[in-house]
Amino acid sequence: MPAVQSRLTVRLFATLVFFSVLAGQFWRNLLGWWGFGAISVFILVGSIGLLVSLKPEWTWRGFPKSLAAFMLVATASLAWSAYPGASAIGITLQWITTITALFLALCLTWAELLRTLAVALRWILGLSILFEVVVAVFIGHAVLPFWVEYSGKIPAAFYWSRGLLLEGGPIEGIVASRNLLGFIALLALIVFAVQLVAGTVARGRGIAWVTVALVMLWLTRSTTVSFALLAVAIALLFTLWARRLPPLGRRPLYLSAAAVLAAVAVGLVAFSPALLTMLGKSEDLTGRFDIWGRVIDLAGERPLVGWGWVSYWVPWVEPFDGLAVRKGVQYLQAHNAWLDVWLQLGILGLIIFAALTLSTLWRSWFLAVDRPRLGIADTETYAVTSILPLLLTVALLAQSLAESRILVESGWVLLVILAVRSKRAGADAELLRLGRR
């Protein structure tokens, strides 16, 4: 196969992977679990096949050890799991997701990652708008997922779309969740804005898609995404400030950052009821405080190594059966990734997860603020694209405080990509070349 055609195949497959991990609920609602399973198997086989055929260069020295440690502990937890059958399923799914992420991280360049992620995000946002228009204008009532039968009073969370577009939202899009659609819109805003400023897309097209992402953020009106957006904006401001300072003159910046974090923490604690009321949320963050309390109590029973890895909670086994139920909906996550890791892998897993996420944040920060090192001499040019890993990492970490999605599907895939790519030697040089184009 010619090299150009081969890379086109890789990019097309990568776009499918990004679309599927970001919009997995779309496939499940449209094709059912069997259809989603078939797509997942295809993606797994394709990822393994491309990893074998492309033979990407990598070294153990340039691989994040904390990622390997997390997967090792998650797999080993099968030995002490309180629900070994469910753990076997969860660990298998975690490995499938990780292998898929490693294909993206090792087989694509930064330019290809940015391009394929952007295309997948455009498809999701575009299809979500089209879907909501069809539901609101032509169907005229809320829509349920296919292949599922419901009886009695149906909770609002079960609907694919509630058809509220003409009322100004909130909308769920093809992913059936305004929180997830809002976070996808935030990722799209980051990616599209970077493409626009870097000049890797036509100006008119770039402005149009940035506008679409902003409109989608407004239509979803997700409180958790609003806080993530604020975190990303603060990170961007501090990055631009750091770029104007010499490496040895950044002490005022770091002191200011610490002060801002402390102020935000105090403000959230002191004024959370007023803020949540302003944002249209209940004072318990839609039941999250109750869920967190139950998870903390449960984690305290097995604090060191946890109950065993399971990824998404399985509602048919103890202790997850009835653990988090609100308004007739049984939730399958702790709505806080850190509590979820503590529950499933204990303090040991929490330490490793912190090492994985914070080391990725650390490397992404210096990729964004240090002048690129090209092996001969430092360049005076900053690449716009070198800020992308930092903003994506900050978005994921901000979301992890109110959602556990960083541990599953798109969240885990993006975290693995960012951890692996930021660790690899020469990452800054590649981002610089991409920015110049």
C-alpha positions as CSV (number, residue, x, y, z in Angstrom):
1,M,0.0,0.0,0.0
2,P,1.4,3.4,-0.9
3,A,2.6,5.5,2.0
4,V,0.1,8.3,1.4
5,Q,-2.8,5.9,1.1
6,S,-1.6,4.1,4.2
7,R,-1.5,7.3,6.3
8,L,-5.0,8.2,5.0
9,T,-6.3,4.8,6.2
10,V,-4.7,5.4,9.6
11,R,-6.3,8.8,9.9
12,L,-9.7,7.6,8.9
13,F,-9.5,4.8,11.4
14,A,-8.3,7.2,14.1
15,T,-11.2,9.5,13.4
16,L,-13.6,6.6,13.9
17,V,-11.9,5.7,17.2
18,F,-12.1,9.3,18.5
19,F,-15.8,9.5,17.4
20,S,-16.6,6.1,19.1
21,V,-14.9,6.8,22.4
22,L,-16.4,10.3,22.6
23,A,-19.9,9.3,21.4
24,G,-20.1,5.7,22.6
25,Q,-23.7,6.3,23.9
26,F,-24.7,7.2,20.3
27,W,-23.8,3.8,19.1
28,R,-25.4,2.1,22.1
29,N,-28.7,4.1,21.6
30,L,-28.7,3.6,17.9
31,L,-27.5,0.0,17.5
32,G,-28.0,-1.5,21.0
33,W,-25.3,-3.2,23.0
34,W,-24.6,-5.9,20.4
35,G,-24.0,-3.3,17.7
36,F,-21.8,-1.2,20.0
37,G,-19.9,-4.4,20.9
38,A,-19.3,-5.2,17.2
39,I,-17.9,-1.7,16.7
40,S,-15.7,-2.1,19.8
41,V,-14.3,-5.4,18.6
42,F,-13.6,-3.9,15.2
43,I,-11.8,-0.9,16.8
44,L,-9.8,-3.3,19.1
45,V,-8.7,-5.6,16.2
46,G,-7.9,-2.6,14.0
47,S,-5.8,-0.9,16.8
48,I,-3.8,-4.1,17.4
49,G,-3.3,-4.7,13.7
50,L,-2.0,-1.2,13.1
51,L,0.2,-1.3,16.1
52,V,1.7,-4.5,14.8
53,S,2.0,-3.4,11.1
54,L,3.2,0.1,11.7
55,K,5.7,-0.9,14.5
56,P,5.9,2.6,16.1
57,E,9.1,3.6,17.8
58,W,8.9,3.7,21.6
59,T,11.2,3.0,24.5
60,W,10.5,2.0,28.1
61,R,12.5,5.1,29.2
62,G,10.1,7.3,27.3
63,F,7.0,5.6,28.6
64,P,5.0,6.9,31.6
65,K,5.7,4.4,34.4
66,S,2.7,5.6,36.4
67,L,0.4,4.4,33.5
68,A,2.0,1.0,33.6
69,A,1.7,0.9,37.4
70,F,-2.0,1.9,37.3
71,M,-2.8,-0.9,34.8
72,L,-0.8,-3.4,36.8
73,V,-2.5,-2.6,40.1
74,A,-6.0,-2.5,38.4
75,T,-5.3,-6.0,36.9
76,A,-3.8,-7.4,40.1
77,S,-6.9,-6.2,42.0
78,L,-8.7,-9.2,40.6
79,A,-6.9,-11.2,43.3
80,W,-8.6,-9.4,46.1
81,S,-11.8,-8.1,44.4
82,A,-15.1,-8.4,46.3
83,Y,-16.7,-9.1,42.9
84,P,-14.2,-11.0,40.7
85,G,-16.6,-11.6,37.8
86,A,-17.4,-7.9,37.5
87,S,-13.7,-7.0,37.9
88,A,-12.8,-9.4,35.1
89,I,-15.2,-7.6,32.8
90,G,-14.0,-4.1,34.0
91,I,-10.3,-4.9,33.7
92,T,-10.8,-6.4,30.2
93,L,-12.6,-3.2,29.1
94,Q,-9.9,-1.1,30.7
95,W,-7.2,-2.9,28.7
96,I,-9.2,-2.6,25.5
97,T,-9.5,1.1,26.0
98,T,-5.8,1.4,26.9
99,I,-4.7,-0.5,23.8
100,T,-6.9,1.7,21.6
101,A,-5.4,4.8,23.3
102,L,-1.9,3.5,22.7
103,F,-2.6,3.1,19.0
104,L,-3.5,6.7,18.8
105,A,-0.6,7.9,21.0
106,L,2.1,5.9,19.3
107,C,1.0,5.6,15.6
108,L,-0.1,9.2,15.0
109,T,1.9,12.4,14.9
110,W,0.7,15.5,16.9
111,A,-0.6,16.9,13.6
112,E,-2.6,13.8,12.9
113,L,-3.9,13.6,16.5
114,L,-5.1,17.2,16.3
115,R,-6.6,16.8,12.8
116,T,-8.5,13.5,13.5
117,L,-9.7,14.6,16.9
118,A,-11.0,17.8,15.4
119,V,-12.8,15.9,12.6
120,A,-14.5,13.6,15.1
121,L,-15.6,16.6,17.3
122,R,-17.1,18.3,14.2
123,W,-19.1,15.2,13.4
124,I,-20.4,14.9,16.9
125,L,-21.4,18.5,17.2
126,G,-22.8,18.6,13.7
127,L,-24.9,15.4,14.1
128,S,-26.0,16.6,17.6
129,I,-27.4,19.9,16.1
130,L,-29.1,18.0,13.3
131,F,-30.5,15.4,15.7
132,E,-31.9,18.0,18.0
133,V,-33.5,19.9,15.1
134,V,-35.2,16.7,13.8
135,V,-36.5,15.9,17.3
136,A,-37.7,19.4,18.1
137,V,-39.2,20.3,14.7
138,F,-40.3,17.1,13.0
139,I,-40.9,14.7,15.9
140,G,-42.1,17.2,18.4
141,H,-41.6,15.2,21.6
142,A,-38.9,13.5,23.7
143,V,-37.1,10.5,22.1
144,L,-36.1,7.3,23.9
145,P,-33.1,5.1,22.8
146,F,-33.8,2.3,20.4
147,W,-33.9,-1.4,21.4
148,V,-35.0,-0.6,25.0
149,E,-38.4,-1.0,26.4
150,Y,-39.6,1.1,29.4
151,S,-42.6,0.8,31.6
152,G,-44.2,3.1,34.1
153,K,-43.0,6.7,34.7
154,I,-39.8,7.2,32.7
155,P,-37.1,9.4,34.4
156,A,-35.9,12.3,32.4
157,A,-32.3,10.9,32.4
158,F,-33.4,7.9,30.3
159,Y,-34.4,9.9,27.3
160,W,-32.1,10.2,24.3
161,S,-33.3,13.7,23.7
162,R,-36.0,15.7,25.5
163,G,-36.6,17.9,22.4
164,L,-35.9,21.2,24.2
165,L,-33.9,22.9,21.4
166,L,-36.7,25.4,20.5
167,E,-37.0,26.3,24.1
168,G,-33.3,27.1,24.3
169,G,-32.2,23.8,25.9
170,P,-30.7,22.1,27.7
171,I,-30.0,19.6,24.9
172,E,-28.4,16.2,25.0
173,G,-27.3,15.7,21.4
174,I,-26.5,12.3,20.0
175,V,-24.6,11.4,23.2
176,A,-27.8,11.6,25.3
177,S,-26.2,13.7,28.1
178,R,-25.9,17.4,28.4
179,N,-22.9,17.1,30.7
180,L,-21.1,14.9,28.2
181,L,-22.1,17.0,25.2
182,G,-21.1,20.1,27.1
183,F,-17.6,18.7,27.8
184,I,-17.3,17.6,24.2
185,A,-18.1,21.2,23.2
186,L,-15.4,22.4,25.6
187,L,-12.9,20.0,24.0
188,A,-14.0,21.2,20.6
189,L,-13.6,24.9,21.7
190,I,-10.0,24.2,22.7
191,V,-9.1,22.2,19.6
192,F,-10.8,24.5,17.1
193,A,-9.4,27.6,18.7
194,V,-5.8,26.1,18.6
195,Q,-6.3,25.2,14.9
196,L,-7.6,28.7,14.1
197,V,-4.8,30.6,15.8
198,A,-2.2,28.2,14.5
199,G,-3.5,28.6,11.0
200,T,-4.0,24.9,10.3
201,V,-7.6,25.5,9.1
202,A,-9.1,28.2,6.9
203,R,-10.0,31.3,8.9
204,G,-13.7,31.4,8.0
205,R,-14.1,27.7,8.7
206,G,-12.2,27.9,12.0
207,I,-14.3,30.9,13.2
208,A,-17.5,29.0,12.2
209,W,-16.6,25.9,14.2
210,V,-15.5,27.9,17.2
211,T,-18.9,29.6,17.1
212,V,-20.6,26.2,17.0
213,A,-18.7,25.0,20.0
214,L,-19.6,28.2,22.0
215,V,-23.3,27.8,21.0
216,M,-23.3,24.2,22.1
217,L,-21.7,25.1,25.4
218,W,-24.6,27.6,26.0
219,L,-27.3,25.1,24.9
220,T,-26.1,22.4,27.2
221,R,-25.6,24.8,30.2
222,S,-23.7,22.2,32.2
223,T,-22.5,23.4,35.6
224,T,-19.6,21.0,35.8
225,V,-18.5,22.0,32.3
226,S,-18.8,25.7,33.3
227,F,-16.3,25.1,36.1
228,A,-14.0,23.2,33.7
229,L,-14.2,26.1,31.2
230,L,-13.2,28.5,34.0
231,A,-10.2,26.3,34.9
232,V,-9.1,26.2,31.3
233,A,-9.4,30.0,31.0
234,I,-7.3,30.4,34.1
235,A,-4.7,28.0,32.8
236,L,-4.5,29.8,29.5
237,L,-4.0,33.2,31.2
238,F,-1.2,31.8,33.4
239,T,0.4,30.2,30.4
240,L,0.5,33.4,28.4
241,W,1.9,35.2,31.5
242,A,4.6,32.5,31.9
243,R,5.7,32.8,28.3
244,R,6.5,36.5,29.0
245,L,8.8,35.6,31.9
246,P,12.2,33.9,32.0
247,P,12.3,30.4,33.5
248,L,14.1,31.7,36.6
249,G,11.7,34.7,37.1
250,R,8.4,32.8,37.4
251,R,8.2,32.8,41.2
252,P,5.6,35.6,41.3
253,L,3.5,33.6,38.8
254,Y,3.6,30.4,40.9
255,L,2.7,32.3,44.1
256,S,-0.2,34.0,42.2
257,A,-1.3,30.6,40.9
258,A,-1.3,29.2,44.4
259,A,-3.3,32.2,45.7
260,V,-5.9,31.8,42.9
261,L,-6.3,28.1,43.7
262,A,-6.7,28.8,47.4
263,A,-9.2,31.6,46.7
264,V,-11.2,29.4,44.3
265,A,-11.3,26.6,46.9
266,V,-12.4,29.0,49.7
267,G,-15.0,30.6,47.4
268,L,-16.5,27.3,46.3
269,V,-16.9,26.2,50.0
270,A,-18.2,29.6,51.2
271,F,-20.4,30.6,48.3
272,S,-21.3,27.2,46.7
273,P,-25.1,27.5,47.6
274,A,-25.4,30.9,45.9
275,L,-23.3,29.9,43.0
276,L,-25.3,26.7,42.4
277,T,-28.6,28.6,42.7
278,M,-27.3,31.1,40.1
279,L,-26.3,28.3,37.8
280,G,-29.6,26.5,38.2
281,K,-28.3,23.6,40.3
282,S,-29.5,22.2,43.6
283,E,-27.4,22.9,46.7
284,D,-26.3,19.2,46.8
285,L,-24.9,19.4,43.2
286,T,-27.8,17.2,41.9
287,G,-27.3,14.5,44.6
288,R,-23.5,14.4,44.3
289,F,-22.9,15.2,48.0
290,D,-25.0,12.2,49.0
291,I,-23.2,9.9,46.5
292,W,-19.8,11.1,47.7
293,G,-20.8,10.4,51.3
294,R,-21.8,6.9,50.5
295,V,-18.7,6.2,48.5
296,I,-16.4,7.6,51.2
297,D,-18.1,5.4,53.8
298,L,-17.7,2.4,51.6
299,A,-14.1,3.1,50.7
300,G,-13.3,3.5,54.4
301,E,-14.1,-0.2,54.8
302,R,-11.2,-1.3,52.6
303,P,-9.0,1.8,52.5
304,L,-5.6,0.4,51.4
305,V,-6.3,-1.5,48.2
306,G,-10.0,-1.0,47.6
307,W,-12.8,-3.3,46.6
308,G,-11.3,-4.2,43.2
309,W,-11.3,-2.5,39.8
310,V,-14.5,-2.4,37.9
311,S,-14.4,0.8,35.9
312,Y,-18.1,1.7,35.3
313,W,-20.0,0.3,38.3
314,V,-22.0,-2.9,37.6
315,P,-25.4,-2.5,39.2
316,W,-26.1,-6.2,39.6
317,V,-23.5,-6.9,42.3
318,E,-22.8,-5.6,45.8
319,P,-21.9,-3.0,46.9
320,F,-23.0,-1.1,43.7
321,D,-26.6,-2.4,43.7
322,G,-28.6,0.6,44.9
323,L,-25.5,2.6,45.9
324,A,-26.3,5.7,44.0
325,V,-30.0,6.1,43.1
326,R,-31.6,9.4,42.5
327,K,-35.2,10.0,41.1
328,G,-35.4,6.5,39.9
329,V,-32.0,6.5,38.1
330,Q,-29.2,4.3,39.3
331,Y,-25.9,6.0,38.6
332,L,-22.8,4.0,37.7
333,Q,-20.0,6.3,38.9
334,A,-19.0,8.2,42.0
335,H,-19.2,11.5,40.1
336,N,-15.7,12.1,41.3
337,A,-12.8,10.2,39.7
338,W,-10.6,10.5,42.8
339,L,-13.2,8.9,45.1
340,D,-13.9,6.3,42.4
341,V,-10.2,5.3,42.4
342,W,-10.1,5.2,46.2
343,L,-13.2,3.0,46.3
344,Q,-11.9,0.6,43.7
345,L,-8.1,0.6,44.2
346,G,-7.7,2.1,47.7
347,I,-5.0,4.5,48.7
348,L,-2.4,2.6,46.7
349,G,-4.4,3.2,43.5
350,L,-5.0,6.8,44.5
351,I,-1.3,7.5,44.8
352,I,-0.6,6.0,41.4
353,F,-3.5,7.8,39.8
354,A,-2.3,11.1,41.3
355,A,1.2,10.4,39.9
356,L,-0.2,9.7,36.5
357,T,-2.4,12.8,36.2
358,L,-0.1,15.3,38.0
359,S,3.0,14.2,36.1
360,T,1.1,14.6,32.8
361,L,0.0,18.1,34.0
362,W,3.6,18.9,34.9
363,R,5.0,17.8,31.6
364,S,2.2,19.6,29.7
365,W,2.8,22.8,31.6
366,F,6.5,22.9,30.6
367,L,5.7,22.0,27.0
368,A,3.4,25.0,26.9
369,V,5.6,27.6,28.7
370,D,9.2,26.6,27.9
371,R,10.8,27.6,24.7
372,P,11.1,24.5,22.5
373,R,14.3,22.6,22.6
374,L,15.3,21.4,19.2
375,G,18.6,19.8,20.0
376,I,20.9,22.5,18.6
377,A,19.7,25.7,20.3
378,D,16.6,27.0,21.9
379,T,14.3,28.8,19.6
380,E,12.7,32.2,20.2
381,T,9.4,31.0,18.7
382,Y,6.5,29.6,20.7
383,A,4.2,27.2,18.9
384,V,0.5,27.9,19.5
385,T,-0.1,24.1,19.4
386,S,2.2,23.5,22.3
387,I,-0.5,24.8,24.6
388,L,-3.0,22.1,23.5
389,P,-1.8,19.3,25.8
390,L,-2.0,21.6,28.8
391,L,-5.5,22.8,28.1
392,L,-6.8,19.3,27.5
393,T,-5.2,18.0,30.6
394,V,-6.6,20.9,32.7
395,A,-10.1,20.2,31.3
396,L,-9.9,16.5,32.1
397,L,-8.7,17.2,35.7
398,A,-11.3,19.9,36.3
399,Q,-14.0,17.5,35.1
400,S,-12.6,14.7,37.3
401,L,-13.8,16.6,40.4
402,A,-17.5,16.1,39.5
403,E,-17.4,13.2,37.0
404,S,-15.5,9.9,36.8
405,R,-15.3,10.0,33.0
406,I,-11.5,10.4,33.0
407,L,-11.4,6.7,34.0
408,V,-13.5,5.4,31.1
409,E,-14.0,5.7,27.4
410,S,-12.9,9.1,26.0
411,G,-11.6,10.5,29.3
412,W,-9.2,7.5,29.7
413,V,-8.2,7.6,26.0
414,L,-7.3,11.3,26.2
415,L,-5.4,10.9,29.4
416,V,-3.3,8.0,28.1
417,I,-2.6,9.9,24.9
418,L,-1.5,13.0,26.8
419,A,0.6,11.0,29.3
420,V,2.4,9.0,26.5
421,R,2.9,11.9,24.1
422,S,4.1,14.4,26.6
423,K,6.6,11.9,27.9
424,R,8.1,11.1,24.6
425,A,11.4,12.8,23.7
426,G,11.0,15.4,21.0
427,A,7.4,16.2,21.7
428,D,8.1,20.0,21.9
429,A,9.9,20.0,18.6
430,E,7.1,18.2,16.9
431,L,4.5,20.6,18.3
432,L,6.7,23.5,17.1
433,R,6.8,22.2,13.6
434,L,3.0,21.7,13.7
435,G,2.5,25.3,14.9
436,R,4.7,26.7,12.1
437,R,2.5,25.0,9.5
